[in-house]
Amino acid sequence: MVKRWLWLSMMLLIPNIIFAAMGKIMGTVTDAETGVPLPGVNIVIEGTTMGAATNEDGSYVILDVPPGIYSLQVTYIGYARITMTNVRVTADLTTQADFEMKREAIRGETVTVVAERPIIEKSATNEVRVVRSEDILNLPVRTFTGIVSTQTGVVSVGEDIHVRGGRVGEVGFYVDGVYVNNPYNLSRAGEIPATALEEISYQAGGFNAEYGSAAAGIVNTTTKSGGENWDFQAEYITDGFLNGWGDIFDQGDGVLNTYSYGYNQLNASIGGPLTNRVRLFLNAEKLDMGARRPAAGKHGVPVFDEEGNVVDIKMERGPIKDNEENSYSAVGNLLFDLKPFRIRVGGSYYNTKYRLYSHQYSLLNSSHQPTEEEETLTGYARLSGALGPNTVLNIQASYFNDKVIRYDSVLGEDYRYYGLRYMPTNGICDTLETLYVYDDEGNLINTVYHDTIIWTDTSWVHPAADIMTANGTNPPADYNLMAFYPEGSWYDAYLRTYSYYYMFTGNIMHQTGNHELKTGFEYRMNNIRRYTIIAPGRLASSLMKYDPLLGDDGYYNYSWDQLTDADYRSAYADNMGWDVSGFNDLPDDHRDGAREPVIASAYVQDKIELSDMILNAGIRYDYYYSGHKTFFDPEYIVIDETGDIAERVYASLNDEGEIVYQSFVPTEYDSVGLAQLKDPKGMNYFSPRLGFAFPVTDKTVFHAQYGKFIQPPNLQDVFISYARFASNLSQGNFTESGNPELKPIEVTSYEIGFKQIVGGNASFDITMFYKQLDKYVQERNIYAIPTGYATFVNGDYGTVKGFSLAYNLRRTQNLRMTLNYTLQWAAGTGSTSDGQYKIVWQGGNFPTYVAPLDFDQRHTASLNVDYRTGNKGFIKNFGVNALINFGSGRRYTPTVIVSEVFPPTSNTPVAAINSGTMPWTFQTDLSIDKSFFVGGKTQFTTYLSIINLFNRDNVRTVYSGTGNPDDDGYLATPAGQSLADTELKVKAYKARLSNPYNYENARQVLLGVRFNFTAGR
């Protein structure tokens, strides 16, 4: 460990890649009358120490500028000073700012100009979309997923985002240069308050060589920094007014079928200068939701008689019980402007505790729906500054930590007690009977004393002890109520995942003439610990098989220490970083210790910016090391006498005279043996990237891109503990085992398009794209000795093609509008890594041709219209924002009609894979706001946001027999009518089919008030 840290420390001395994306400002300064370039002109970004001077040809460049809005001050002896305000700098792009200076007529004369927001980004060689802070606050939807899902190429399914046909996890998310994808499952971790965002930069497909760990897209989020003046902002949002802040589960039919979901959000931020060189920004938010997801569709509510029996089931809309969430989030930074260097130290914190909805628990047993807790902590320290007039250096150290725990909400985190009816204590031995044993001739040969333990105390009683039939056995489901879990049934699973990484990044960028040269590399060391146990209720049964232990005090007691590793394995424990019980840490060098994968990369890139062409050319090197030992021979797995994976294996000769390693003890042929597990090999990849932009005129720009992209595999498909793997081999092939030899997925991407300015205030961008998907992960059987097993391999492939259209109307006469549309075909042999598990288990035929993927959506579009009156007109400072999202139906495979409540082992398709299409989705969100100014420095804004204005039931999932979200067609069959032969059974069956999560969100009305005070306004 010491050597590793020394090596990492040395790496800080080497320039490497940084994802805290910066922009740059460049332009020329000329004499207004003659047009002659002016050398030696000073250009300074007000409120900072950043600036530049023009060279002989009047050109200048300011590198490494954080995203934001600035004012530029231009000074030159004998000429009037120029101040240009509203200069917008965007991550990874070039802001053009040209100046024409006039001779000074009056001493101290200053000319002020306002920069216009660019209609098109001429320096972008790929599809880039930027949503800025002022746009975010005006949107009716301000969740991260809601903002990103409005962009071209994005298909959202709930909180999951698919970009240009990519699977979940193929988008790289960055916040202030910190990679915030959980390294274990690649999901986005944490949450940043919307009021803390400076901008969100979204790139689909062809991003530059500096970006990696993503195959489909990059979402780069930049948070705000403290400004020149102190600024304080507070905001409160609620939907409680709809029911008078009463009980959200007692609202009847709601207000026009609209309900309060117990939504209350409070956030506050403060930012400003601590000194002339130090600025602070802090933002914190608290969010409470009585029902964390306002799902459309109906859900069942039981009606009981006086004896507690279910006599009716009503179908209702509105909040779902035991589905709450409480979360806290914070983000902050300190900026030290120490010319020529700047130091920024910051980070974020997110903590949430919420209930996971489980439909089978919802009717009678919602209190046992699992609780999930997540805590995410990030931190970074960044040093940036000039090494010369045209050279900048960035170095950043980052830390990411994400913890997730999931457990039964009633029984808590000690899963050993899930299946225990009661824990008897202080047992006393009592002799109840004496037996005499005789031989066949009647001679007394033995005396046997039958002892019984009398228990005087009980330290634990299960909440459902009265209805449990035995230890480790959940109360049986009532099939008259279509197997809804009865009250007291516990959530028989437990999960704990701790993931963290240290990342050291940085780069050197040098501007020489028209060339922006950039080089660097990254090193990210991960540490992943995970413990799951799928059937913890079995532990109680295992404990009671043992005799209680006699203590020194003369009492008998049971102890959980009596359980063996085999007992935990029989409960399907999977341990990495903890022992098989999950209660004791293992050292990192233990074979079931924490996994420590390493991801590193390097790149060289040149951005050439000419008047008639912009070229981005680069090559990227990626290194991936799984940190998970592999088998000497994955087709010969040797198990020792304890049921574990043998440490060493020994050779012998089989019947064909071949050498095989099948023994865990020395043989006559081999007394030395070799280690069964070996260290993995690192994997190396080179990825060229090439992008072009051709400004044909000042209003037309063509762009094209080609690139290779690789992404390390989802580590949940790679990792497995060896204890669990041994259990999988003994418990049959209806299991899944990780494959430590999985390779990264590979994507080859092409795109071409053009941007066109229309009428001076509008533009459109058309981009056509094509992607080849290779080495995608699928599940397969490995035919091995002593038994075969299912694992993950690189076998899926596919193609994605389509085009996107983006129309942008700059604010014109108070109106601003954007329209994004994507036409796309996403096809492949598999949509998820485990999507073919039934074929694996039943030995079917794997797809050998591409078919539409589950998330293939042919048409996806969003329209955003924003109207602001400003400080003029009949109603001053009034605004309306409407966001309309619509899309064609996603795909499913039509099958014969079967019962989805009691499903068969597999369904029989009646048409081609994913040839069925779900219904179209339409959603309109609306926000209306009015601002008031007090004393020139204080602003109050009130607003009303309506999510899903028309309360449309947008479908997320359908039943494959009918293509409907609430009917599987089974009740119309003779078998279904025989099954549901009473009115109550019919209602119970329909309640099982009416899963609210088959739909997207219902209508939600939020009332908000925002307060803002700026000292220098």
Secondary structure, DSSP 8 states (H G I E B T S, - for coil): -HHHHHHHHHHTTS-----S--EEEEEEEEETTT--B-TT-EEEETTSS-EEE--TTSEEEEEEE-SEEEEEEEE-TTB-EEEEEEEEE-TTSEEE--EEE-B-SSTT-EEEEE----SS-TT-SSEEEEEEHHHHHHSS--SHHHHHTTSTTEEEETTEEEETT--TT-EEEEETTEE-B-TTT--B-----GGGEEEEEEEES---TT--S-SSEEEEEEE----SS-EEEEEEEE-GGGGTT--TT--TTTTTS------EEEEEEEEEESSSSEEEEEEEEEEEESBS--B-S-EEEEEE-TTS-EEEEEEE-S--SSB-EEEEEEEEEEEEEETTEEEEEEEEEEEEEEE---HHHHTT-GGGS-EEEEEEEEEEEEEEEEEETTEEEEEEEEEEEEEEEEEBTTTBS-GGGTT-SEEEEEEEEEEEEEEEEE-TTS-EEEEEEEEEEEEEEEEEE-TTGGG-SSTT-----BGGGTTB--TT-----EEEEEEEEEEEEEEEEEEETTEEEEEEEEEEEEEEEEEEES-TTHHHHHHTTS--EE-TTS-EE--GGG--HHHHHHTTEEEESB-TTSSSB--TTSTTS-B--EEEEEEEEEEEE-SS-EEEEEEEEEEEE----EES-TTB--B-TTSSB-SEEEEEE-TTS-EEEEESS--SS-SS-EESEE----EEEEEEEEEEEEESSSSEEEEEEEEEEEE---GGGT---HHHHHHHHHS-SSS-B--TT---EEEEEEEEEEEEEETTTEEEEEEEEEEEEEEEEEEEEE--BS--EEEEEEEEEEEEEEEEEEEEEEEETTEEEEEEEEEEEEEES-SSTTTTHHHHHHT-----S-EE-TT--SEEEEEEEEEE-TT-SSSTTEEEEEEEEEE---EE--B----SSS--SS--BSSSTT-EE---EEEEEEEEEEEEEETTTEEEEEEEEEESTT----BS---TTTS-SS--SGGGSHHHHHHS-SHHHHHHHHHHH--GGGB-B--EEEEEEEEEEETT-
